[in-house]
Amino acid sequence: MRPLLKSRQWLTVVGLSVLILAAAVGAFFTRNAAIQISTKSPTRRLPVVDERPLQTARSVAKLSATWDEQRFANQALRAADHEVDLAFADALRDAANHPAQHTPQTEALYTRLTKAQELAKHDQERVDQLTKEVAAATGARKDELQDQLDLAKAQLELDQDNVDSANTDLIRSGVDKFSRVQRQFKRHEDGEHAADAAHGPTSPSATPINYQVGNLLGQFEAWQGFRSKKAQLQSALDEAAEVATALDQAHDTLEQQLAAAKAAEPAPGSQPSDHPQDATAKPARVKVAALKVLSDDQKTLADLGKRLQDMQEVQTAYTNWIALVQVHQLAVVHGMIESGLWILLIILLVYLADRIVDRYLSHSGSERTRLHTLRAVIRFALQAVGVLLILLVVLGIPQQMPTILGFAGAGLTVALKDFIVAFFGWFVLMGKNGLRVGDWVEINGVAGEVIEINLLRTVLLETGNWTTTGHPTGRKVAFVNSYAIEGHFFNFTTSGQWLWDEIQITVPSEQDPYSFIDAIQQAVLRETAENAQAAEKEWQNVSGHYRVQSVSATPAVNLRPTPSGVEVHVRYITRAQERSAMRARLNQTLVELLRRKRAGATVS
């Protein structure tokens, strides 16, 4: 089953890899599809006038985010708009002076347009004449002329539609350059008015990029924004340079053509030909037309020079704009370097602190385990602080910091409830009625001697029950300090660390126990008199302070019948530190007493 699963996993990986490779190959071979569609479409006719400088300037102006950038954008817009206006004027002049040559394919379109225009002109003259006659006629003659006038107007409208249709067909064929320029100029003017109505007063269009942001992520986003803006401005600058180069070439070509044309024409004031009737002599009207064309070409040459200056101004505006963006981008790079430096410093400080902790908390011996745990906790805390500081450098300080801290505090309070209660429990235990190292206490049913009290835990060295044995068991028991607030504990330690102990003596049933009770009580009183007096004195001080009844420290002797005899229980007061010694001394005294009385009692 395992080889089958592995083969299926490999098939999945291979299949996904093949799909990814196919997608990458397809994306590579279709990367220029959009460009080919926009530039090589057979149905798209290039415009007569190149409006790219103005269109690009409008598009780039949307990137302006500050008043300095808006100044460069307006400079480029003004220069590009002036250049396009001159281009339209030159195109209209050139189309009027240099009409396209007729071809057999377009001759029918021109003939149709000419006939339609002649019919429309004739109809207009007919309408004007009938209008005058109707105004002068009266009676039935006026009604008759009015009918003829309505018919002539209808015919004029029909012929005018034929003129528009023929003109549209001629424009669509691309032969009538003048009409094409006029249509494009009308669209240009409409676009100008729409742009002015949409934008209104000039002002920065885009949202400013904050290049002084104080976190690495924001600095990287700002760098990407400036990089994208710089790329678009560079593309606009390259396009302006391309248009300027084309204008320069056109200017040189037209200048050479004008120089050749001027060289072919006779100079003004020169002597006329000796044979004025020579067939080669040009008529005066032809010369006038030629001079008019030459003058228009001279104006076009001057406009080409102005357009070249406008494009140079556009290039200057884009160049200055790019320089401004580069300054801001350099400031962002400087901020990124500073952020990276802070991150490296934080990493270095955390590393050095980690080395210091390893050096001073790596001792061997009995404290090795505790120090190892403490070292791990400190290292984790240092690394957590380092990660938090790095996140602050990368992401920055949150905008809603008080709200975030409030929610974080509430969450930590719920999650760390036990730790918080344990921490405050430490203050309770450090108070007047708390615990001290060496106290004999009972916590949650476990009795023992307090050997450690830290901020979160209390550690006991476990002992047995007070009435049986007080010797340690060797086990350490730790309790969270929350018991000081939520629970309860018994402190068997006073200023003298007094506790009650008990000795049990069994008297057989055939012996009279009453003869031993007085002797036992006297012996216990004699041995514990000093401790009882000291204990009563301390308890009187405590009970007097709290206004409660004092407790007697006099030893007590109790009898308890059993099937095998009578058990005598002797309870007495002793110091906790002297418990074993006092118990041994009392046992020895009672054994000697039993021997003297020759009793059959046994001591347990």
JOBEL-V760495 format. One line per field, one symbol per residue. ss: DSSP state (@ for helix, = for strand, . for the rest). psi: psi as a letter, one per 30 degrees, with the letter a starting at -180 (. if undefined). burial: + if it has 9 or more other C-alpha atoms within 8 Angstrom, else -. A space follows every 50 residues. Layout:
ss = ???
psi = ???
burial = ???
This chain:
ss = .@@@@@@@@@@@@@@@@@@@@@@@@@@@@...@@@@@@@........... .@@@@@@@@@@.....@@@@@@@@@@@@@@@@@@@@@@@@@@@@@@@... ...@@@@@@@@@@@@@@@@@@@@@@@@@@@@@@@@@..@@@@@@@@@@@@ @@@@@@@@@@@@@@@@@@@@@@@...@@@@@@@@@@@@@@@@@@@@@@@. ...............@@@@@@@@@@@@@@@@@@@@@@@@@@@@@@@@@@@ @@@@@@@@@@@@@@...................@@@@@@@@@@@@@@@@@ @@@@@@@@@@@@@@@@@@@@@@@@@@@@@@@@@@@@@@@@@@@@@@@@@@ @@@@@@@@@@.......@@@@@@@@@@@@@@@@@@@@@@@@@@@@..... @@@@@@@@@@@@@@@.@@@@@@@@@@@@@..........====..===== ===...=======........=========..@@@@..===......=== ========.....@@@@@@@@@@@@@@@@@@@@@@@@@@@@@@@@@.... .....=======..===========...@@@@@@@@@@@@@@@@@@@... .==.
psi = eeeeeeeeeeeeeeeeeeeeeeeeeeeefgfgeeeeeffgkffkkklekj geeeeeeeeffffkfleeeeeeeeeeeeeeeeeeeeeeeeeeeeeefilk kklfefeeeeeeeeeeeeeeeeeeeeeeeeeeeeefllbeeeeeeeeeee eeeeeeeeeeeeeeeeeeeeeffgejeeeeeeeeeeeeeeeeeeeeeeeb kklkelkkkjggkgleeeeeeeeeeeeeeeeeeeeeeeeeeeeeeeeeee eeeeeeeeeeeeefkkkkglklkfifgkffkkleeeeeeeeeeeeeeeee eeeeeeeeeeeeeeeeeeeeeeeeeeeeeeeeeeeeeeeeeeeeeeeeee eeeeeeeeefhgllafgeeeeeeeeeeeeeeeeeeeeeeeeeeeflkkeh eeeeeeeeeeeeeeeheeeeeeefeeeeffaegbllkfkjlkkhfkkakk fkjafflkkkjklakffdkgkkffkkkkkkffffefbllkjgkafghklk lkkkkkklffljffffeeeeeeeeeeegeeeeeeeeeeeeeeeeeghlkl kkgklkkkkjklffbkkjjjklklkefgeeeeeeeeeeeeeeeeeefhlg lkk.
burial = -----------------------------------+-----------++- --++-+++-++++++-+-++-++++++-++++++-+++-++++++---+- -----++-++-++--++-++--++-++--++-++-------+--++-++- -++-++--++-++--++-+++---++++-+++-++--------------- ---++-----+--+++-+++-++-+++-++-+++-++-+++-++--++-+ +--++--+--+-------------------------+-----++-+++-+ +-++++++-++++++-++++++-+++-++-+++-++--++-++--++--+ --++--++--++-----+--++-++--++--++--+--++++++++---- -----------++---+--+++++++-+++----+-+-+++++---++++ +-+--+++++++++-+---+-+-------++++++--++-+++---++++ ++++++++--------+-+++-+++--+--+++-++-+++--++-----+ --+-+-+-------+++++++++++---+--++--++-+++-++------ +---
